Amino acid sequence: MTSVKWLTSSTARYLAGRVLQAVIVLWAVYTVTFGILYLLPSDPVELQLAAANVQVDELSPAELAAAKQQYGLDQPLATQYFDQLGGLLRGDFGQSISLHRPVGELLAERLPSTLALGATAIGLALVLGGTLAYLAAYVRVAWLKTVLNRLPAVGVSLPPFFVGLLLIQVFAFELGWFPATGTQGASSLVLPAITMAVPTAAMLAQVLTRSLDDQLAEPYVATAAARGLSRQYVQARHALRNALLPTLTLLGLLLGATVTEAVVAETVFSRPGVGQMAQQAVLAQDVPLVQAIVVLAAAVFVVINLLIDLVYPLFDPRITHTPRVS
């Protein structure tokens, strides 16, 4: 019982430490973003007023002072920093300058579409990348193995916007199988999800193929074959499980980048999601909206990588989040 309590407390301390690290990372992301947006060699008042389609040159001193007060720019920089940080902690992301609406409402409207697109893309990437890696490690025909090993490099080298435009041309305009734009039903997810999945699947296949090849060269594989186990069984039940650890690490990074990857896909396919909104906010120099999206992307990245870290022991019992006892 004492040992169980010790393990439980050790795991709790580990989780508390990771949560603290996540908080520090999010604070650092917020601070760096604030610094980049507000400490650039330009006038933040003019930038934000220009984003709101206000002609600064035509404003009187009194009107300019009122505009500064409206956007909270009449306060010292340190005051603005802590006011915005306090609002962020309360879940208040401020007001969008270009769209004239609370940032929280905009994110609540757009986030479900981006999450659905990201989940579909990751699911496709896992199926495509995993299947390709498994076949590349399993086949014995030299020319086919070479082709399978080269495919991930092709997938990584293709620009996502080119993949998206090619898919629109072939499957939307010529064949008419899927809609080219919008969010009309599940069919509208297919083309943008494939666009996001191609480079992700290629990177996963590269790492998993190499890991599988390394595992298949280990002595335990020869031992299992000597016991009469089939090559397919050994690869699927033993080598694949051990090869998943590096792939899980990469998967955490790719999942965390879903919001940034969605910028290209949602722009090409005109999907009203967080990615498209981020692109529009940058062009409009909408500082509160850009800052909220950056912090949101960082939060997704931190949470997903924490979950991936906690999953490691399920694939390799030798990995533990508790200190060893000598």
VENRA-V312518 format. One record per residue. SS is DSSP state (H for helix, E for strand, - for the rest). OMEGA is omega as a letter, one per 20 degrees, with the letter a starting at -180 (NA if undefined). NEAR is the number of other ideal C-beta (glycine too) atoms within 12 Angstrom. Layout:
[[SS/OMEGA/NEAR] [SS/OMEGA/NEAR]]
This chain:
[[-/r/7] [H/r/8] [H/r/11] [H/r/11] [H/a/12] [H/r/15] [H/r/19] [H/r/16] [H/r/16] [H/r/20] [H/r/20] [H/r/16] [H/r/17] [H/a/22] [H/r/20] [H/r/16] [H/r/18] [H/r/23] [H/r/19] [H/r/16] [H/r/19] [H/r/26] [H/r/21] [H/r/16] [H/a/25] [H/r/27] [H/r/23] [H/r/18] [H/r/29] [H/a/34] [H/r/25] [H/r/19] [H/r/30] [H/a/31] [H/a/19] [H/a/19] [H/a/33] [H/a/33] [-/r/17] [-/a/15] [-/r/8] [-/a/15] [-/a/17] [H/r/31] [H/a/31] [H/r/22] [H/a/27] [H/r/37] [H/r/30] [H/r/25] [H/r/31] [-/r/27] [-/r/16] [-/r/23] [-/a/14] [H/a/22] [H/a/11] [H/a/11] [-/r/20] [-/r/12] [H/r/10] [H/r/10] [H/r/18] [H/r/24] [H/r/15] [H/r/17] [H/r/28] [H/a/25] [H/a/14] [H/a/20] [-/r/33] [-/a/26] [-/r/29] [-/a/18] [-/r/18] [-/a/13] [H/r/18] [H/r/13] [H/r/15] [H/a/29] [H/a/25] [H/r/19] [H/r/23] [H/r/33] [H/r/24] [H/r/16] [H/r/24] [H/r/31] [H/r/16] [-/a/12] [-/r/18] [-/a/19] [-/r/33] [-/a/35] [E/r/27] [-/a/33] [-/a/36] [-/a/28] [-/r/25] [-/r/20] [-/r/21] [E/a/21] [H/r/38] [H/r/24] [H/r/21] [H/r/34] [H/r/37] [H/r/20] [H/a/21] [H/a/36] [H/r/31] [H/r/17] [H/r/33] [H/r/40] [H/r/24] [H/r/28] [H/a/42] [H/r/39] [H/r/23] [H/a/31] [H/r/44] [H/r/31] [H/r/25] [H/a/28] [H/r/39] [H/a/29] [H/a/21] [H/a/30] [H/r/39] [H/r/32] [H/a/23] [H/r/36] [H/a/42] [H/a/30] [H/a/26] [H/r/34] [H/a/33] [H/a/26] [-/r/22] [-/a/14] [-/a/12] [H/a/10] [H/r/11] [H/r/15] [H/r/20] [H/r/14] [H/a/17] [H/r/31] [H/a/26] [H/a/20] [H/r/27] [H/r/33] [H/r/20] [H/a/19] [H/r/30] [H/a/23] [H/a/17] [-/r/25] [-/a/16] [H/a/36] [H/r/24] [H/r/18] [H/a/35] [H/r/39] [H/r/24] [H/r/21] [H/r/32] [H/a/30] [H/a/18] [H/a/18] [H/r/25] [H/a/28] [H/a/17] [H/a/13] [-/r/14] [-/a/13] [-/a/17] [-/r/29] [-/a/25] [-/a/27] [-/r/23] [-/a/21] [-/a/24] [-/r/17] [-/a/11] [-/a/15] [H/a/21] [H/r/30] [H/a/34] [H/a/30] [H/r/41] [H/r/50] [H/r/40] [H/r/36] [H/r/43] [H/a/48] [H/a/41] [H/r/38] [H/r/35] [H/r/44] [H/a/40] [H/r/34] [H/r/33] [H/r/43] [H/r/41] [H/a/31] [H/a/32] [H/r/42] [H/r/39] [H/r/23] [H/r/33] [H/r/40] [H/r/25] [H/a/18] [H/a/32] [H/r/31] [-/a/16] [-/a/20] [H/a/12] [H/r/19] [H/r/28] [H/r/17] [H/r/13] [H/r/23] [H/r/20] [H/r/11] [-/r/13] [-/r/10] [-/a/19] [-/r/15] [H/r/20] [H/a/19] [H/a/17] [H/a/28] [H/a/32] [H/a/23] [H/a/18] [H/a/28] [H/a/33] [H/a/29] [H/r/22] [H/a/29] [H/a/36] [H/a/32] [H/r/29] [H/r/27] [H/r/37] [H/r/32] [H/r/26] [H/a/31] [H/r/35] [H/r/28] [H/a/24] [H/r/35] [H/r/35] [H/a/31] [-/a/30] [H/a/40] [H/a/40] [H/r/30] [H/a/40] [H/r/45] [H/a/37] [H/a/33] [H/a/45] [H/r/43] [H/a/29] [H/a/34] [-/r/41] [-/r/25] [-/a/38] [-/r/28] [-/a/41] [H/r/41] [H/r/40] [H/r/33] [H/r/38] [H/r/36] [H/r/29] [H/a/28] [H/r/34] [H/r/25] [H/a/17] [H/a/25] [-/r/29] [-/a/36] [H/a/41] [H/a/44] [H/r/40] [H/a/38] [H/r/39] [H/a/42] [H/r/41] [H/r/36] [H/r/37] [H/r/40] [H/r/35] [H/r/31] [H/r/27] [H/r/36] [H/a/27] [H/a/30] [H/a/25] [H/a/29] [H/r/28] [H/r/28] [H/r/21] [H/r/29] [H/r/28] [H/a/22] [H/a/22] [H/a/24] [H/r/18] [H/a/18] [H/r/24] [-/a/17] [-/r/11] [-/r/11] [-/r/20] [-/r/18] [-/r/23] [-/a/20] [-/r/14] [-/r/10] [-/a/9] [-/NA/3]]
